[in-house]
């Protein structure tokens, strides 16, 4: 913990790179240019490797772990939940678009009727409630966590494809962007402080992962054991900088996920992986 605080305090001394681009694609290109400078010679497709991006040994160890993942039991639990009939007799596959296959990369989606973002987890809960069940908590590892650990794997290999196609959607994107660049907490840091300005750079022996490529592999299993959804990871980051986290599934974190996921458009999904 002391080491993390030292790194954070060091980061405060540096400015946060900012983007004043109006259109989402302009913002994404801005991020790409920052990482082109921070990660010279590294292909954008390799950004999915996160903190392992500069270490062949770490990538080799990662692939070895993924051959026989210690968290396979959690994924199997999610599969069992997925296949168990809901109170109506239907299954999740019966009520999700394309039977749940190759859809996760489209979420969050802006719903023009409700004027709200619909995350993949919200889509699952909507299916559950419409078929007589009770919605899962977004931060319950044994239900929503395990279920999405399996369900998101049904989209492995598809490209992230987040759309921002209306004024309402743009407002949510801008809300997420504002969150990403806002300094918060006792350490006065923004998401961008670490994962944009210093994304791809080393601090001591730790490489800070770039923002692009992060959302494609959630949920993750930290140290091969503890499951974290993307919102849970946001919460841990907020706690680390001394801020009170928003609730998983909140409008604030949905907007952040919408913005964050758009940055990874075009990169392939690979859910439920090992991370340190």
C-alpha positions, 0 to 999 in steps of 0.5 A: 500500500505504501508503494502505491501511495508513493506512485500516486503522489509522484503522479500528482507532480505531472499534468493530466493530458486533456482532450477538448475534441468534441466528437467521440472519434476525435477523442479516441484519436487523441488517446491513440496519439498519446499512446503512440508517444508512450509506447513507440513501436507497439501495435494498437492491437497489443494494447489488450495486453495491458501491463504485460505489454512490454514483457514477453515473459509476463505474456508467456506466463499469462498464456500458461495460466490461461491454459488451465485457469484456476478460476475455471470453477467460477466460469462453470458456475456462471454457465450453470446459472446461464443454462438454468431455466428462469421462473418462466421456463425460458433461459437467458439465451432465449431472451437476449439478442442473438442468444447472447452470442457476440453481443457484449461488445455493443454494450453499453447501448444508449436507449433512445426511449428511456434516454439511459445507457443500458449495460450488458449487466442491465440487459441480463437483469432485464431478461431475468426480471421479465421472466419472473426472477429477481434482479441480481446486485451488480456487485455480487460476485457469485451471481452477476459476477459469475454469470457475466464471467461466462456470458461475456465469453460468448462474445470472445473474438468480436470487436468492441463496437460502441455507438454514439449516434445521437445527441442524447448518446453524446451527452452520456459520452461527454459525462463519461469523458468528464468523469475520466478527466476529473481529479478526485479523492485525497490524492487529487487524481483522475483516471487519465492521470495514470492511464492516459498521461502515464499509460504505457510508462513504468513507475518503479517496476510497475507498468501502467496499462493504457486506457485503450484495451482495458475494457475488452477483458472484463470480468478479470480474476485478480491474482487468479482468484478474486473476480472483478467486474469493470465497475468493481475495478472502477470502485477499487481505483476510486478507493485507492485515490481516497475517493468514495466510490459510486455504486456498481451499476450507477449512472456515473459508472455506466457513463464512464464505462460507455466512454472507456469502452468506446476508446477500445472500438475495433479491439477483440474481446477476451473475457474472464482472464487472469490479471495480477 
